[in-house]
Every structure is written in structure tokens, then in C-alpha cells.
Amino acid sequence: MDAQPNRDAALPPTLAPTQRAEVLIVGGGAAGITVAAELRRHRPGLAVTLIEPAETHAYQPGWTLVGAGVFSLAETLRPEASLIPRGVAWIRGTVTGFHPEVNQVALADGRRIAYRQLVVCLGLQLDWDKVEGLRQALGSQGVCSNYAAETVEYTWRCLQDFQGGTALFTQPPMPIKCAGAPQKIMYLAADRWRRNGLPRPAGIEFCLAGEALFGVPFFVPTLQRVAQDYGIALRYRHALKAVDGPRRTALFAVTDEQGRVTEVEKRFDLLHVTPPQSAPDVIRRSPLANAAGWVDVDPATLRHARFANIFSLGDAAGTSNAKTAAAVRLQAPVVVRNLLATLDGRPLDAAYDGYGSCPLTTAYGKVVLAEFGYGGKVTPSFPLDPRQPRRSAWLLKTRFLPFLYWRMMLRGSELDVKHRERHFPEARAA
């Protein structure tokens, strides 16, 4: 597979690039910064350019803890400029088009950036408007969400103000970023309300569009027991369709076992919404996309299926792994090694095994550390039963993982714990 060559002389003047990059990274989130830092560490002389419009970088795995009152929002935010690796050129702009046939990307301001190698890590988009009335209701009348910096602090206020009644927590169809997050905040809320006591009883319902509580069956019995202990009613095949804030009602499309769809309206006192999510429009309408709209990459090498000088990782990549920061940590070294091999004309020798991690907060001070690869293969890092909620995993999530993110991962340190099923033999059969 050969990349399309860049032939500027043959292009119309309107397509002539205004800038050139040896390696161009589109997206300055966890994936983009990590890849840039690792490239600079492995090959300091390599010219790397990064495109990112935002001036603030967020540690999104911390937002569950912001919504639960454990972290402040400020603790999860840093200036983007403070994270751009030294020697990396930062273009503050928005990509509006990919043109792999001429090795260029287009920006909203009219610039076109030519590249030799391209790394696409734009994340995903939150489709708030796919739920009628949600955008208008969000941030008031008990409607909250941990999925945006603008709304996550209101979640904590809602948890504090809740005096009993009906609390609904939703989960849309997959894929979404951090698939365990919709239930993490639910368990923390239930734990807080149980500890503090409420003036009147609380009815907690988890309304999820899917048919399973978690995508890796190995962990499902544990989570079912947690939900049962809190008295949480699990409502499968419930997809949120509309929200009426003033009336405090939520409308769900409910699919029965025969595939028939009916609408059910539920009243709420608190509604935590996980919005529908999808591939960014700029990727979906580009030549880079697969049938589902994500960047079409080989799941092991993370190189594009048709363009040999393009790689992708993170939430935008069309791979079946969980969309988590932990996945990025293992994907980034693969992309860096294979990209450098491509530049050098060597065979690709690095492979990603689908590793992802989801620290499931089941209570304040307790976490189930779910780690798994492609096909739901369980890959625990420690010689302990990973299904058991543990305080040590809570300390990992609240103290070590933020340190790992800010001080190591984003600085290009490839701390790579070898994830092997040897630690817990029963996981081999899961």
C-alpha cells in the first residue's frame, strides 16, 4: 500500500498549501499531545505540527469525580499552551476538510496545510441536539451531565440538592467515550444519598439503550450486584428521546424483545444525561471514514486502510476498543513506532491489542478496575480479582492516574505495564 504523493505543481492555485509539515497531528487532546511528545522524545529533530483550536485542555476522566464532589473542575483543566511539547509548532485552527489525495488538510480560515505523515485524533462529538429539548433543559431543573465542562459542576449541585424522589440516569447507544461513566456517577450518587439519608425515599433508574449493563460480560455480575444493593432499577432498551425541563419529564423510546418500539414518559426530580455521540462530521464526510463514520484504520497497526501515510488513534479511530484515555496510552506508542517505520521505509512492527481500562466507581472509596482488550479479553495489571471493588483501585483512580496523565503520559513517557491474563487465571477463560 503506497501513500498518494503530494504534487503541488499539478494543483490549481486555490489548492496550493500555505504551510507544510513533516508530521501533522490533527487534534490536541490526550492522543494528540501524547503522540507529539513521544515523537519528539524518539526523534528530536523531526518537524512536528499540531492543529488544535482550544486553549484549554481537560482531563476528562476526572469529570465523574467533579460531578461527585471529589475533584474541582479547575483540577481537571490546564492551558493547552503549557502542554504543547517544546519544538512542536501549534496551529490554533479548526480543520474543515481532509484531502488525502494531495496530502493536505483545509482549515476554517482558508489555509491548507500539506503533510508528509498525518495523525488524526479529533475525538468524537457530543450530539446534544439528538435529544429534543435537552440543550434547553441542561444545567437547570435537575437536568445535568458529566460529559461537558460547562455542565459537570451542576451535577454535583444536583446531587447535593436532591431530597428524594425519582433520579434517572441515561446511557445512549454505543459507542460512547468511557462506556462505564453513565453508571459511575449513578453509584456515587446512590452511595452519597444512602450515607447522608434523605427526607423521602429515592427511586433510582438506569435507563440504557443497550441490552447489557457493561460490554465485557466478565464484569456484569459484579455490577448487577452493586445496582441491586442500591435498589437501582435497570431499564434496558430505553433510549432517551426528549426532555421537558419545566415539566420535569423524560421521553424514552422503548424497544421490546420483538423489536416493537413504544414511547414511555417518566417524571424525574434529577436527570443525569449521557448524550448520544458520533464521529466528528469533518471525518464522517471525508475520504478517511469507514461505513460508520470513524477513521478507517487497521485495528492493530492503527494505519489507515487506504492511505499509508495516515494514522489515527483515540476516540476518532474506527477500532472496537473502549474509547478511554487508557486506550490512548497504549495506542500512542504503536502509532509513533509505526509512523517512524513508515518514514524510514521499514515494515510496521508495533501492534495494539485493544487494551482499555474503565475504573468503575461503585462507591466513594471503592472502584472495580476493569481492564480488557479486543473481544472483551480480560487483561488485569495486578494479581487480584479485578471484579472486586477495592480501595486501592480508588486511590489509583483519584491519585495515581491523574499524575500519570499530566506528568508522564502527556510528556511522552511510555509507562507500559504489560497487561497479561497471567495475574488472574480465571480471566483467561472470560
VOPAGU-2260 file (C-alpha; in pm, 1 decimal, decimal comma):
REM VOPAGU-2260
SITE   aa  ch    i         X         Y         Z
SITE  MET   A    0       0,0       0,0       0,0
SITE  ASP   A    1     154,4     329,7    -108,9
SITE  ALA   A    2      58,2     677,3       1,7
SITE  GLN   A    3     -71,4     921,5    -252,1
SITE  PRO   A    4     218,5    1157,5    -347,9
SITE  ASN   A    5     194,9    1530,0    -298,6
SITE  ARG   A    6     223,6    1702,7    -636,5
SITE  ASP   A    7     180,2    2071,3    -560,5
SITE  ALA   A    8     290,2    2180,0    -906,7
SITE  ALA   A    9      -3,1    1996,2   -1061,6
SITE  LEU   A   10    -261,6    2156,0    -831,0
SITE  PRO   A   11    -476,6    2456,7    -912,1
SITE  PRO   A   12    -359,0    2771,8    -729,9
SITE  THR   A   13    -656,2    2753,0    -491,5
SITE  LEU   A   14    -525,7    2418,2    -363,7
SITE  ALA   A   15    -164,1    2522,6    -312,8
SITE  PRO   A   16     -67,0    2470,8      51,4
SITE  THR   A   17       6,4    2773,1     267,8
SITE  GLN   A   18     214,5    2568,5     514,3
SITE  ARG   A   19     394,8    2235,8     518,5
SITE  ALA   A   20     452,2    1982,2     794,3
SITE  GLU   A   21     663,4    1672,1     802,3
SITE  VAL   A   22     430,3    1518,2    1061,0
SITE  LEU   A   23      91,4    1683,2    1107,3
SITE  ILE   A   24    -123,1    1594,9    1409,6
SITE  VAL   A   25    -489,4    1696,3    1396,8
SITE  GLY   A   26    -628,7    1722,5    1748,7
SITE  GLY   A   27    -459,9    1839,3    2068,2
SITE  GLY   A   28    -638,9    1626,0    2323,8
SITE  ALA   A   29    -491,1    1332,0    2511,2
SITE  ALA   A   30    -397,4    1146,0    2192,5
SITE  GLY   A   31    -250,1    1438,3    2002,1
SITE  ILE   A   32     -33,4    1571,2    2285,0
SITE  THR   A   33      89,5    1223,0    2377,5
SITE  VAL   A   34     187,7    1135,5    2020,0
SITE  ALA   A   35     361,6    1471,9    1975,3
SITE  ALA   A   36     558,7    1425,2    2297,8
SITE  GLU   A   37     661,4    1069,5    2210,0
SITE  LEU   A   38     767,8    1169,0    1858,4
SITE  ARG   A   39     987,2    1444,4    1998,8
SITE  ARG   A   40    1137,8    1204,7    2251,7
SITE  HIS   A   41    1216,2     936,0    1993,4
SITE  ARG   A   42    1329,4    1173,5    1717,9
SITE  PRO   A   43    1404,2    1526,2    1845,7
SITE  GLY   A   44    1489,5    1659,9    1500,5
SITE  LEU   A   45    1153,9    1564,2    1348,1
SITE  ALA   A   46     938,5    1861,2    1242,8
SITE  VAL   A   47     600,5    1811,5    1413,3
SITE  THR   A   48     299,1    2040,9    1376,0
SITE  LEU   A   49     -20,5    2014,0    1580,6
SITE  ILE   A   50    -359,2    2166,7    1494,2
SITE  GLU   A   51    -592,4    2240,8    1786,4
SITE  PRO   A   52    -837,5    2531,4    1828,8
SITE  ALA   A   53    -897,9    2502,7    2204,6
SITE  GLU   A   54    -685,3    2695,0    2452,3
SITE  THR   A   55    -784,2    2473,4    2747,3
SITE  HIS   A   56    -705,5    2104,4    2783,5
SITE  ALA   A   57    -924,9    1883,9    3004,8
SITE  TYR   A   58    -855,3    1562,4    3192,3
SITE  GLN   A   59   -1197,8    1422,1    3112,7
SITE  PRO   A   60   -1163,8    1100,4    3318,3
SITE  GLY   A   61   -1176,0    1329,1    3622,5
SITE  TRP   A   62   -1519,7    1467,3    3545,2
SITE  THR   A   63   -1700,0    1178,3    3716,7
SITE  LEU   A   64   -1521,3    1288,3    4032,6
SITE  VAL   A   65   -1607,6    1654,6    3970,1
SITE  GLY   A   66   -1973,5    1559,0    3939,9
SITE  ALA   A   67   -1943,1    1367,4    4267,2
SITE  GLY   A   68   -1772,2    1648,6    4456,7
SITE  VAL   A   69   -1432,3    1477,9    4488,4
SITE  PHE   A   70   -1240,7    1699,7    4243,3
SITE  SER   A   71   -1293,4    2061,2    4148,5
SITE  LEU   A   72   -1332,6    2139,6    3780,3
SITE  ALA   A   73   -1015,7    2350,6    3795,4
SITE  GLU   A   74    -814,7    2042,4    3894,9
SITE  THR   A   75    -901,4    1882,7    3560,0
SITE  LEU   A   76    -803,6    2176,9    3339,2
SITE  ARG   A   77    -470,1    2309,3    3208,5
SITE  PRO   A   78    -377,6    2572,2    2948,3
SITE  GLU   A   79    -318,5    2397,8    2615,0
SITE  ALA   A   80      -3,9    2602,9    2561,2
SITE  SER   A   81     153,5    2455,0    2874,8
SITE  LEU   A   82     119,8    2102,7    2730,7
SITE  ILE   A   83     245,2    2151,7    2374,5
SITE  PRO   A   84     585,5    1979,2    2368,6
SITE  ARG   A   85     886,4    2201,7    2311,0
SITE  GLY   A   86     973,4    2216,6    1943,8
SITE  VAL   A   87     620,0    2132,7    1824,1
SITE  ALA   A   88     451,8    2400,6    1611,1
SITE  TRP   A   89      97,3    2478,0    1725,6
SITE  ILE   A   90    -160,6    2596,3    1473,6
SITE  ARG   A   91    -465,6    2737,5    1652,4
SITE  GLY   A   92    -727,2    2647,8    1397,1
SITE  THR   A   93   -1018,1    2422,1    1308,6
SITE  VAL   A   94    -987,7    2156,0    1040,0
SITE  THR   A   95   -1277,9    2163,7     795,5
SITE  GLY   A   96   -1162,8    1909,3     538,6
SITE  PHE   A   97    -923,2    1623,5     470,8
SITE  HIS   A   98    -771,8    1584,6     122,6
SITE  PRO   A   99    -554,9    1270,6     135,2
SITE  GLU   A  100    -530,7    1254,0    -243,6
SITE  VAL   A  101    -300,0    1559,1    -225,1
SITE  ASN   A  102    -173,1    1513,5     133,5
SITE  GLN   A  103    -343,9    1823,7     269,0
SITE  VAL   A  104    -593,1    1937,5     530,6
SITE  ALA   A  105    -806,7    2250,1     499,7
SITE  LEU   A  106    -869,0    2496,1     784,3
SITE  ALA   A  107   -1170,5    2715,6     852,8
SITE  ASP   A  108    -965,7    3030,2     782,6
SITE  GLY   A  109    -882,2    2913,2     429,9
SITE  ARG   A  110    -533,5    2783,3     494,8
SITE  ARG   A  111    -427,9    2445,9     357,7
SITE  ILE   A  112    -158,2    2250,5     539,8
SITE  ALA   A  113      44,5    1994,7     345,7
SITE  TYR   A  114     191,4    1696,9     528,3
SITE  ARG   A  115     420,8    1402,5     476,4
SITE  GLN   A  116     261,6    1197,5     757,4
SITE  LEU   A  117     -76,9    1263,7     916,8
SITE  VAL   A  118    -210,1    1160,6    1258,9
SITE  VAL   A  119    -584,8    1209,3    1310,5
SITE  CYS   A  120    -707,6    1222,7    1669,7
SITE  LEU   A  121   -1004,5    1458,5    1674,9
SITE  GLY   A  122   -1202,2    1269,4    1938,2
SITE  LEU   A  123   -1576,5    1236,1    1896,7
SITE  GLN   A  124   -1869,1    1476,3    1904,3
SITE  LEU   A  125   -2147,2    1504,0    2160,4
SITE  ASP   A  126   -2484,6    1511,7    1987,1
SITE  TRP   A  127   -2692,9    1700,4    2243,7
SITE  ASP   A  128   -2946,6    1804,7    1981,1
SITE  LYS   A  129   -3040,4    1444,1    1900,7
SITE  VAL   A  130   -3246,1    1455,7    2220,9
SITE  GLU   A  131   -3529,1    1703,9    2176,8
SITE  GLY   A  132   -3529,2    1975,8    2441,9
SITE  LEU   A  133   -3209,6    1857,1    2608,8
SITE  ARG   A  134   -2992,6    2154,7    2524,1
SITE  GLN   A  135   -3258,2    2393,6    2657,3
SITE  ALA   A  136   -3305,1    2199,9    2981,7
SITE  LEU   A  137   -2941,1    2118,4    3054,9
SITE  GLY   A  138   -2797,9    2293,9    3357,7
SITE  SER   A  139   -3132,2    2367,5    3523,5
SITE  GLN   A  140   -3443,0    2194,6    3658,6
SITE  GLY   A  141   -3240,3    1896,5    3775,9
SITE  VAL   A  142   -3104,5    1808,8    3427,7
SITE  CYS   A  143   -2728,7    1753,0    3447,8
SITE  SER   A  144   -2442,1    1577,5    3269,9
SITE  ASN   A  145   -2078,6    1492,0    3344,0
SITE  TYR   A  146   -1994,7    1493,4    2973,4
SITE  ALA   A  147   -1909,7    1863,0    2933,7
SITE  ALA   A  148   -1702,5    2109,7    3132,9
SITE  GLU   A  149   -1991,9    2357,6    3122,5
SITE  THR   A  150   -2234,6    2116,1    3288,2
SITE  VAL   A  151   -2033,0    1889,1    3517,2
SITE  GLU   A  152   -2035,4    2122,0    3821,0
SITE  TYR   A  153   -2415,0    2132,7    3805,5
SITE  THR   A  154   -2416,9    1755,3    3854,1
SITE  TRP   A  155   -2259,6    1798,2    4197,2
SITE  ARG   A  156   -2512,5    2067,3    4284,5
SITE  CYS   A  157   -2794,7    1832,5    4180,6
SITE  LEU   A  158   -2656,3    1551,8    4395,4
SITE  GLN   A  159   -2642,0    1786,9    4692,3
SITE  ASP   A  160   -2989,6    1933,3    4636,9
SITE  PHE   A  161   -3165,2    1601,0    4577,8
SITE  GLN   A  162   -3407,5    1532,0    4862,6
SITE  GLY   A  163   -3559,3    1212,4    4732,9
SITE  GLY   A  164   -3798,6    1121,4    4455,7
SITE  THR   A  165   -3702,5     985,3    4114,2
SITE  ALA   A  166   -3346,9    1001,2    3982,7
SITE  LEU   A  167   -3294,1     890,3    3622,8
SITE  PHE   A  168   -2953,9     813,8    3471,5
SITE  THR   A  169   -2930,8     753,0    3096,3
SITE  GLN   A  170   -2694,3     581,6    2855,6
SITE  PRO   A  171   -2731,6     616,7    2475,6
SITE  PRO   A  172   -2643,3     359,0    2209,4
SITE  MET   A  173   -2276,6     271,7    2176,5
SITE  PRO   A  174   -2011,0     373,2    2102,3
SITE  ILE   A  175   -1956,2     648,6    2357,3
SITE  LYS   A  176   -1647,5     773,0    2536,4
SITE  CYS   A  177   -1586,7     586,9    2862,2
SITE  ALA   A  178   -1879,5     349,7    2841,8
SITE  GLY   A  179   -1879,7     298,1    3218,6
SITE  ALA   A  180   -1917,3     668,4    3303,7
SITE  PRO   A  181   -2301,0     677,0    3290,3
SITE  GLN   A  182   -2321,2     427,6    3576,2
SITE  LYS   A  183   -2016,9     550,4    3771,0
SITE  ILE   A  184   -2191,2     872,9    3872,4
SITE  MET   A  185   -2509,4     679,1    3947,4
SITE  TYR   A  186   -2335,5     457,2    4202,7
SITE  LEU   A  187   -2161,8     753,5    4363,8
SITE  ALA   A  188   -2493,2     938,4    4388,4
SITE  ALA   A  189   -2663,9     635,4    4541,1
SITE  ASP   A  190   -2380,5     592,9    4791,3
SITE  ARG   A  191   -2393,3     959,6    4891,7
SITE  TRP   A  192   -2769,4     957,6    4936,6
SITE  ARG   A  193   -2756,8     637,1    5140,8
SITE  ARG   A  194   -2485,0     771,5    5370,8
SITE  ASN   A  195   -2648,6    1109,3    5423,9
SITE  GLY   A  196   -3007,0     994,7    5443,9
SITE  LEU   A  197   -3287,8    1163,6    5255,7
SITE  PRO   A  198   -3614,7    1321,5    5373,7
SITE  ARG   A  199   -3807,8    1089,9    5140,3
SITE  PRO   A  200   -3728,2     766,6    4952,8
SITE  ALA   A  201   -3524,4     773,2    4633,9
SITE  GLY   A  202   -3619,5     573,0    4327,6
SITE  ILE   A  203   -3312,6     534,8    4105,7
SITE  GLU   A  204   -3345,0     406,9    3749,7
SITE  PHE   A  205   -3072,0     335,4    3497,4
SITE  CYS   A  206   -3225,5     377,7    3152,0
SITE  LEU   A  207   -2984,7     238,9    2894,2
SITE  ALA   A  208   -3034,0     188,4    2524,1
SITE  GLY   A  209   -2846,6    -142,6    2518,9
SITE  GLU   A  210   -2927,3    -488,0    2647,1
SITE  ALA   A  211   -2629,5    -535,4    2881,4
SITE  LEU   A  212   -2508,5    -341,8    3183,0
SITE  PHE   A  213   -2148,8    -347,6    3058,1
SITE  GLY   A  214   -1981,8    -450,4    2734,7
SITE  VAL   A  215   -1744,7    -703,5    2894,7
SITE  PRO   A  216   -1953,1    -991,7    3036,7
SITE  PHE   A  217   -1686,1   -1083,3    3293,2
SITE  PHE   A  218   -1773,7    -773,1    3499,5
SITE  VAL   A  219   -2152,1    -775,3    3457,9
SITE  PRO   A  220   -2245,5    -994,2    3760,6
SITE  THR   A  221   -2048,9    -765,5    3993,3
SITE  LEU   A  222   -2217,8    -453,7    3858,0
SITE  GLN   A  223   -2559,5    -616,9    3877,0
SITE  ARG   A  224   -2497,9    -689,2    4245,1
SITE  VAL   A  225   -2392,1    -328,8    4303,5
SITE  ALA   A  226   -2707,7    -199,1    4135,4
SITE  GLN   A  227   -2923,6    -443,8    4331,4
SITE  ASP   A  228   -2762,4    -340,8    4660,2
SITE  TYR   A  229   -2850,9      21,9    4593,2
SITE  GLY   A  230   -3202,0     -70,2    4480,4
SITE  ILE   A  231   -3141,3      63,0    4129,8
SITE  ALA   A  232   -3394,5     -43,6    3868,0
SITE  LEU   A  233   -3227,7    -138,8    3538,7
SITE  ARG   A  234   -3431,5     -34,0    3234,1
SITE  TYR   A  235   -3280,8    -196,3    2925,5
SITE  ARG   A  236   -3358,0     -89,1    2567,3
SITE  HIS   A  237   -3461,7     258,7    2685,3
SITE  ALA   A  238   -3324,7     532,5    2456,0
SITE  LEU   A  239   -3377,3     891,7    2567,5
SITE  LYS   A  240   -3572,3    1078,1    2301,1
SITE  ALA   A  241   -3682,9    1408,0    2455,3
SITE  VAL   A  242   -3660,5    1613,5    2774,0
SITE  ASP   A  243   -3911,6    1865,2    2902,9
SITE  GLY   A  244   -3733,4    2063,9    3172,5
SITE  PRO   A  245   -4024,4    2272,4    3307,4
SITE  ARG   A  246   -4244,8    1961,2    3337,6
SITE  ARG   A  247   -3951,2    1751,7    3459,6
SITE  THR   A  248   -4033,9    1467,0    3225,9
SITE  ALA   A  249   -3818,5    1250,0    3001,4
SITE  LEU   A  250   -3949,4    1062,6    2697,9
SITE  PHE   A  251   -3793,4     726,8    2610,4
SITE  ALA   A  252   -3819,7     508,2    2302,9
SITE  VAL   A  253   -3852,3     157,4    2445,9
SITE  THR   A  254   -3784,5    -148,2    2230,7
SITE  ASP   A  255   -3934,6    -480,6    2338,9
SITE  GLU   A  256   -3788,4    -825,1    2271,6
SITE  GLN   A  257   -3981,4    -848,4    1943,6
SITE  GLY   A  258   -3835,6    -520,6    1820,8
SITE  ARG   A  259   -4152,2    -317,5    1867,1
SITE  VAL   A  260   -4091,8      41,5    1977,7
SITE  THR   A  261   -4319,6     234,5    2210,7
SITE  GLU   A  262   -4277,0     566,2    2388,4
SITE  VAL   A  263   -4271,0     590,4    2766,7
SITE  GLU   A  264   -4270,7     916,3    2960,4
SITE  LYS   A  265   -4104,1     928,4    3301,3
SITE  ARG   A  266   -4115,7    1206,2    3556,2
SITE  PHE   A  267   -3791,9    1293,0    3733,7
SITE  ASP   A  268   -3654,2    1500,5    4016,7
SITE  LEU   A  269   -3298,8    1450,6    3887,1
SITE  LEU   A  270   -3193,9    1350,6    3536,8
SITE  HIS   A  271   -2830,9    1276,0    3453,4
SITE  VAL   A  272   -2793,4    1253,8    3076,9
SITE  THR   A  273   -2518,7    1091,0    2874,8
SITE  PRO   A  274   -2566,5    1243,2    2528,5
SITE  PRO   A  275   -2563,7    1044,4    2204,1
SITE  GLN   A  276   -2217,5    1050,6    2047,3
SITE  SER   A  277   -2077,3    1004,1    1699,6
SITE  ALA   A  278   -1774,0    1052,5    1480,2
SITE  PRO   A  279   -1697,4    1419,1    1405,8
SITE  ASP   A  280   -1877,8    1546,0    1097,8
SITE  VAL   A  281   -1549,6    1654,2     937,7
SITE  ILE   A  282   -1429,6    1293,5     947,5
SITE  ARG   A  283   -1760,5    1132,8     854,9
SITE  ARG   A  284   -1784,5    1329,9     530,6
SITE  SER   A  285   -1417,7    1278,2     438,2
SITE  PRO   A  286   -1235,8    1006,9     238,4
SITE  LEU   A  287   -1086,5     887,6     568,6
SITE  ALA   A  288   -1412,0     748,1     704,6
SITE  ASN   A  289   -1533,1     390,6     723,8
SITE  ALA   A  290   -1901,3     299,9     684,0
SITE  ALA   A  291   -1975,9     408,7    1042,6
SITE  GLY   A  292   -1801,9     744,9    1001,8
SITE  TRP   A  293   -1486,2     676,9    1204,6
SITE  VAL   A  294   -1131,3     687,0    1065,7
SITE  ASP   A  295   -1081,3     360,6     875,9
SITE  VAL   A  296    -769,9     206,4    1031,5
SITE  ASP   A  297    -617,2    -135,7    1077,2
SITE  PRO   A  298    -707,5    -229,8    1437,7
SITE  ALA   A  299    -354,2    -349,7    1517,2
SITE  THR   A  300    -119,4    -109,1    1335,5
SITE  LEU   A  301    -361,3     188,3    1351,4
SITE  ARG   A  302    -259,0     284,9     998,9
SITE  HIS   A  303    -527,3     389,3     754,0
SITE  ALA   A  304    -668,6     111,2     539,5
SITE  ARG   A  305    -614,6     303,8     213,9
SITE  PHE   A  306    -363,7     582,6     282,5
SITE  ALA   A  307     -30,1     452,8     405,3
SITE  ASN   A  308      87,3     787,1     545,6
SITE  ILE   A  309    -214,2     837,4     771,9
SITE  PHE   A  310    -261,6     703,1    1125,4
SITE  SER   A  311    -538,6     750,4    1378,6
SITE  LEU   A  312    -591,3     681,7    1747,1
SITE  GLY   A  313    -818,5     781,9    2032,3
SITE  ASP   A  314   -1193,3     822,8    2011,3
SITE  ALA   A  315   -1194,4     907,3    1637,6
SITE  ALA   A  316   -1029,4     582,4    1531,3
SITE  GLY   A  317   -1252,0     313,8    1383,8
SITE  THR   A  318   -1144,9      42,9    1627,0
SITE  SER   A  319   -1364,6    -167,7    1853,0
SITE  ASN   A  320   -1183,0     -94,1    2178,6
SITE  ALA   A  321   -1330,8     112,7    2460,0
SITE  LYS   A  322   -1287,7     484,6    2396,1
SITE  THR   A  323   -1083,9     576,4    2703,4
SITE  ALA   A  324    -766,5     764,3    2795,1
SITE  ALA   A  325    -617,6     429,6    2896,1
SITE  ALA   A  326    -659,9     309,3    2539,0
SITE  VAL   A  327    -475,7     618,1    2412,6
SITE  ARG   A  328    -185,5     544,9    2645,6
SITE  LEU   A  329    -131,3     208,2    2476,0
SITE  GLN   A  330    -219,5     326,1    2124,7
SITE  ALA   A  331      22,4     619,4    2115,4
SITE  PRO   A  332     346,6     415,1    2124,9
SITE  VAL   A  333     209,1     193,3    1846,5
SITE  VAL   A  334     131,4     492,1    1625,3
SITE  VAL   A  335     467,9     653,8    1695,4
SITE  ARG   A  336     670,1     340,9    1620,9
SITE  ASN   A  337     476,1     260,3    1305,8
SITE  LEU   A  338     482,4     618,4    1181,2
SITE  LEU   A  339     859,9     634,3    1223,8
SITE  ALA   A  340     892,2     298,0    1049,9
SITE  THR   A  341     691,3     437,5     758,6
SITE  LEU   A  342     919,3     741,8     737,0
SITE  ASP   A  343    1222,4     512,5     737,1
SITE  GLY   A  344    1079,8     269,3     483,2
SITE  ARG   A  345    1075,1     -15,3     737,5
SITE  PRO   A  346     797,0    -272,3     796,9
SITE  LEU   A  347     546,4    -190,3    1069,0
SITE  ASP   A  348     629,8    -395,2    1377,2
SITE  ALA   A  349     412,4    -245,4    1654,2
SITE  ALA   A  350      61,1    -370,2    1725,2
SITE  TYR   A  351    -220,1    -254,3    1953,4
SITE  ASP   A  352    -416,7    -530,3    2128,6
SITE  GLY   A  353    -730,0    -328,0    2203,6
SITE  TYR   A  354    -639,8    -255,2    2565,3
SITE  GLY   A  355    -872,2     -25,3    2752,8
SITE  SER   A  356    -942,6      40,8    3117,4
SITE  CYS   A  357   -1253,7     154,9    3296,9
SITE  PRO   A  358   -1218,4     224,3    3671,0
SITE  LEU   A  359   -1581,9     175,3    3773,6
SITE  THR   A  360   -1657,5     377,2    4086,0
SITE  THR   A  361   -1907,9     166,7    4281,8
SITE  ALA   A  362   -1896,3     385,1    4596,0
SITE  TYR   A  363   -1691,4     663,1    4748,2
SITE  GLY   A  364   -1362,5     487,9    4819,3
SITE  LYS   A  365   -1434,5     176,7    4608,2
SITE  VAL   A  366   -1355,1     101,2    4243,1
SITE  VAL   A  367   -1379,9    -204,3    4019,0
SITE  LEU   A  368   -1075,5    -178,5    3793,6
SITE  ALA   A  369   -1198,1    -323,5    3463,7
SITE  GLU   A  370    -918,4    -380,8    3210,9
SITE  PHE   A  371    -974,7    -558,5    2881,5
SITE  GLY   A  372    -865,4    -586,3    2520,2
SITE  TYR   A  373   -1020,8    -670,9    2185,8
SITE  GLY   A  374   -1304,2    -921,4    2207,5
SITE  GLY   A  375   -1359,1    -847,9    2576,7
SITE  LYS   A  376   -1045,1   -1035,4    2678,9
SITE  VAL   A  377    -977,0    -952,6    3043,4
SITE  THR   A  378    -621,1    -821,8    3096,9
SITE  PRO   A  379    -569,6    -722,9    3461,7
SITE  SER   A  380    -248,0    -547,0    3559,8
SITE  PHE   A  381    -243,7    -675,9    3917,1
SITE  PRO   A  382    -262,4   -1025,7    4074,7
SITE  LEU   A  383    -603,7    -959,5    4228,9
SITE  ASP   A  384    -958,7   -1047,3    4132,4
SITE  PRO   A  385   -1047,0    -745,7    3912,3
SITE  ARG   A  386   -1418,9    -786,5    3982,0
SITE  GLN   A  387   -1378,7    -694,8    4349,6
SITE  PRO   A  388   -1441,0    -328,2    4439,9
SITE  ARG   A  389   -1124,8    -208,4    4615,3
SITE  ARG   A  390    -998,0      98,7    4794,4
SITE  SER   A  391    -658,6      51,0    4629,0
SITE  ALA   A  392    -827,5      96,7    4289,6
SITE  TRP   A  393    -996,3     412,6    4423,1
SITE  LEU   A  394    -654,8     551,3    4517,7
SITE  LEU   A  395    -529,3     454,7    4172,9
SITE  LYS   A  396    -812,9     648,5    4007,1
SITE  THR   A  397    -808,0     956,3    4229,4
SITE  ARG   A  398    -432,8     996,4    4284,5
SITE  PHE   A  399    -207,6     796,1    4055,7
SITE  LEU   A  400    -394,5     813,3    3724,4
SITE  PRO   A  401    -415,6    1196,7    3719,5
SITE  PHE   A  402     -42,8    1209,2    3798,4
SITE  LEU   A  403      25,3     953,8    3525,1
SITE  TYR   A  404    -176,7    1160,9    3278,7
SITE  TRP   A  405     -33,4    1507,3    3345,6
SITE  ARG   A  406     323,4    1425,8    3443,3
SITE  MET   A  407     406,7    1118,1    3237,3
SITE  MET   A  408     170,1    1033,9    2951,9
SITE  LEU   A  409     140,7    1387,0    2810,3
SITE  ARG   A  410     516,6    1427,4    2843,0
SITE  GLY   A  411     590,8    1126,5    2627,9
SITE  SER   A  412     687,6     878,2    2898,0
SITE  GLU   A  413     574,3     537,7    2775,8
SITE  LEU   A  414     498,7     374,5    3108,9
SITE  ASP   A  415     370,5      45,9    2975,6
SITE  VAL   A  416     256,8    -205,1    3234,9
SITE  LYS   A  417     243,4    -536,0    3049,1
SITE  HIS   A  418    -118,9    -640,7    3069,9
SITE  ARG   A  419    -135,0   -1018,5    3085,9
SITE  GLU   A  420    -407,2   -1254,2    3196,3
SITE  ARG   A  421    -146,1   -1446,2    3398,0
SITE  HIS   A  422    -228,6   -1231,6    3701,9
SITE  PHE   A  423    -572,8   -1382,7    3748,1
SITE  PRO   A  424    -611,7   -1728,0    3593,5
SITE  GLU   A  425    -992,3   -1721,4    3585,4
SITE  ALA   A  426    -974,8   -1426,1    3347,0
SITE  ARG   A  427    -814,1   -1644,1    3082,8
SITE  ALA   A  428   -1147,3   -1813,9    3017,6
SITE  ALA   A  429   -1350,8   -1493,9    3026,7
